[in-house]
């Protein structure tokens, strides 16, 4: 469980990351937070430990947002599928996820953590698609293939600078992928 101090540091890390990418320094972060580097180092031994926890922080918040979508009884199954596949907490709308492709070379262990988190936590999404199939609003499709297609798309966003080269934000690309996937599986 993260302390409020750690959450504060992680939120500041996200803001600094948005401006400077992976090249930000702990001095940049301390200035952003209005605290000493020593205070940051009490919570995180180094920048790599900070990034490592930031990955979990981001994905934990996305998981929490997914749960909110699942519990929203005002949404149809198709609306839930679209939202859950493209879920991005409001506070992350400005994160430049395009920068994450550079993790692979500079911080391979953190990149592996991103990959691991992308590959897990699909149970609720799979259940939703299966519910859609049972309700007759989703064509009978191999759900694991749908999962692999989305997963592969997201991994491509992080493995290469494809988003930057095409002038797309992560959110734009994610929304496009979700629309293509969902409209391809929805009963017409």
PLY file of the C-alpha trace (Angstrom):
ply
format ascii 1.0
element vertex 188
property float x
property float y
property float z
element edge 187
property int vertex1
property int vertex2
end_header
0.00 0.00 0.00
1.38 3.36 -1.01
1.61 6.24 1.44
0.15 9.64 0.57
3.75 10.87 0.21
4.49 8.17 -2.38
1.29 9.00 -4.29
2.28 12.67 -4.25
5.74 11.80 -5.60
4.27 9.52 -8.29
1.79 12.17 -9.40
4.65 14.67 -9.62
6.71 12.13 -11.55
3.92 11.85 -14.11
3.81 15.63 -14.55
7.58 15.91 -14.97
7.64 12.88 -17.27
5.06 14.58 -19.49
7.31 17.59 -19.91
10.74 15.96 -20.11
10.22 12.27 -20.88
12.67 9.80 -19.37
15.38 12.46 -19.29
14.01 14.23 -16.25
16.27 14.34 -13.20
15.51 13.88 -9.55
16.31 17.59 -9.23
13.50 18.29 -11.72
11.16 16.15 -9.67
12.16 17.75 -6.36
11.55 21.19 -7.86
8.15 20.11 -9.21
7.14 18.77 -5.81
8.65 21.57 -3.76
10.55 19.09 -1.63
14.11 17.98 -1.19
15.65 15.13 -3.15
16.45 13.56 0.21
12.71 13.26 0.94
12.16 11.59 -2.43
15.04 9.20 -1.78
13.46 8.17 1.51
10.58 6.74 -0.54
12.51 5.65 -3.63
16.17 4.60 -3.68
16.69 5.74 -7.27
14.98 6.77 -10.47
14.58 3.15 -11.58
12.73 2.23 -8.36
10.54 5.29 -8.87
9.72 4.25 -12.46
9.09 0.69 -11.38
6.49 1.82 -8.85
5.07 4.32 -11.33
4.22 1.46 -13.71
2.25 -0.31 -10.97
0.64 2.96 -9.91
-0.56 3.69 -13.44
-1.86 0.17 -14.05
-3.46 -0.08 -10.59
-5.38 3.13 -11.30
-6.41 1.82 -14.71
-7.65 -1.40 -13.04
-9.65 0.67 -10.58
-11.19 2.62 -13.46
-12.04 -0.67 -15.23
-13.89 -1.84 -12.13
-15.93 1.37 -12.11
-16.92 0.74 -15.74
-17.96 -2.84 -14.97
-20.10 -1.70 -12.05
-21.81 1.07 -14.05
-25.30 -0.33 -14.61
-26.23 2.55 -16.92
-23.94 1.16 -19.64
-24.81 -1.56 -22.14
-22.43 -4.49 -22.53
-21.03 -3.03 -25.78
-20.53 0.37 -24.11
-18.75 -1.36 -21.22
-16.51 -3.29 -23.62
-15.55 -0.10 -25.46
-14.90 1.77 -22.23
-13.00 -1.05 -20.54
-10.75 -1.62 -23.56
-10.00 2.10 -23.84
-10.03 2.92 -20.15
-7.77 5.74 -19.18
-8.30 7.61 -15.93
-8.95 11.31 -16.51
-5.76 12.21 -14.67
-3.74 10.25 -17.28
-5.22 11.94 -20.35
-2.16 14.18 -20.65
0.49 11.50 -20.15
2.69 11.17 -23.19
2.72 7.38 -23.38
4.58 7.72 -26.67
7.73 8.24 -24.60
7.48 4.76 -23.11
8.94 3.13 -26.21
12.35 4.37 -25.05
12.07 2.29 -21.86
13.15 -0.85 -23.68
16.72 0.36 -24.16
17.18 2.59 -21.13
15.27 0.66 -18.45
14.69 -2.92 -19.70
13.44 -4.19 -16.32
10.80 -1.44 -16.23
9.86 -2.17 -19.84
9.42 -5.83 -18.87
7.15 -4.70 -16.03
5.02 -2.70 -18.51
4.78 -5.78 -20.75
3.84 -7.97 -17.78
1.10 -5.58 -16.70
-0.23 -5.36 -20.28
-0.48 -9.15 -20.40
-2.34 -9.57 -17.10
-5.61 -8.31 -15.69
-7.73 -9.34 -18.66
-10.23 -11.54 -16.77
-12.94 -8.89 -16.43
-12.55 -7.85 -20.06
-12.80 -11.45 -21.24
-15.88 -11.99 -19.06
-17.50 -8.89 -20.56
-16.89 -10.08 -24.12
-18.24 -13.52 -23.21
-21.31 -11.84 -21.69
-21.76 -9.92 -24.94
-21.63 -13.18 -26.88
-24.27 -14.73 -24.59
-26.47 -11.64 -24.93
-26.14 -11.79 -28.72
-24.57 -8.31 -29.03
-21.11 -9.68 -29.81
-20.47 -12.18 -32.57
-19.11 -15.52 -31.36
-15.41 -14.79 -31.69
-12.35 -16.40 -30.16
-12.02 -14.10 -27.15
-8.35 -14.95 -26.61
-7.63 -13.75 -30.17
-9.36 -10.42 -29.45
-7.20 -10.14 -26.32
-4.04 -10.92 -28.28
-4.93 -8.36 -30.96
-5.39 -5.55 -28.46
-2.38 -6.61 -26.43
-0.19 -6.72 -29.56
-1.39 -3.28 -30.62
-0.56 -1.79 -27.24
2.84 -3.48 -27.17
3.64 -1.99 -30.58
2.88 1.45 -29.19
5.50 0.89 -26.50
8.08 -1.02 -28.54
8.55 1.50 -31.30
8.07 5.18 -31.88
5.14 4.41 -34.21
2.89 6.92 -32.43
5.41 9.75 -32.68
6.13 8.97 -36.35
2.41 9.09 -37.14
1.64 12.15 -35.02
-0.78 10.23 -32.81
-1.27 10.43 -29.08
-1.59 7.21 -27.14
-5.24 8.00 -26.42
-6.05 8.62 -30.10
-4.40 5.37 -31.15
-6.03 3.42 -28.33
-9.47 4.80 -29.19
-8.96 3.92 -32.87
-7.87 0.37 -32.02
-10.85 -0.09 -29.69
-13.30 1.23 -32.30
-11.89 -1.09 -34.96
-11.90 -4.10 -32.64
-15.35 -3.52 -31.16
-17.03 -2.57 -34.41
-15.48 -5.67 -35.93
-17.01 -7.93 -33.27
-20.36 -6.20 -32.71
-23.46 -7.72 -34.28
-24.81 -5.41 -36.97
0 1
1 2
2 3
3 4
4 5
5 6
6 7
7 8
8 9
9 10
10 11
11 12
12 13
13 14
14 15
15 16
16 17
17 18
18 19
19 20
20 21
21 22
22 23
23 24
24 25
25 26
26 27
27 28
28 29
29 30
30 31
31 32
32 33
33 34
34 35
35 36
36 37
37 38
38 39
39 40
40 41
41 42
42 43
43 44
44 45
45 46
46 47
47 48
48 49
49 50
50 51
51 52
52 53
53 54
54 55
55 56
56 57
57 58
58 59
59 60
60 61
61 62
62 63
63 64
64 65
65 66
66 67
67 68
68 69
69 70
70 71
71 72
72 73
73 74
74 75
75 76
76 77
77 78
78 79
79 80
80 81
81 82
82 83
83 84
84 85
85 86
86 87
87 88
88 89
89 90
90 91
91 92
92 93
93 94
94 95
95 96
96 97
97 98
98 99
99 100
100 101
101 102
102 103
103 104
104 105
105 106
106 107
107 108
108 109
109 110
110 111
111 112
112 113
113 114
114 115
115 116
116 117
117 118
118 119
119 120
120 121
121 122
122 123
123 124
124 125
125 126
126 127
127 128
128 129
129 130
130 131
131 132
132 133
133 134
134 135
135 136
136 137
137 138
138 139
139 140
140 141
141 142
142 143
143 144
144 145
145 146
146 147
147 148
148 149
149 150
150 151
151 152
152 153
153 154
154 155
155 156
156 157
157 158
158 159
159 160
160 161
161 162
162 163
163 164
164 165
165 166
166 167
167 168
168 169
169 170
170 171
171 172
172 173
173 174
174 175
175 176
176 177
177 178
178 179
179 180
180 181
181 182
182 183
183 184
184 185
185 186
186 187
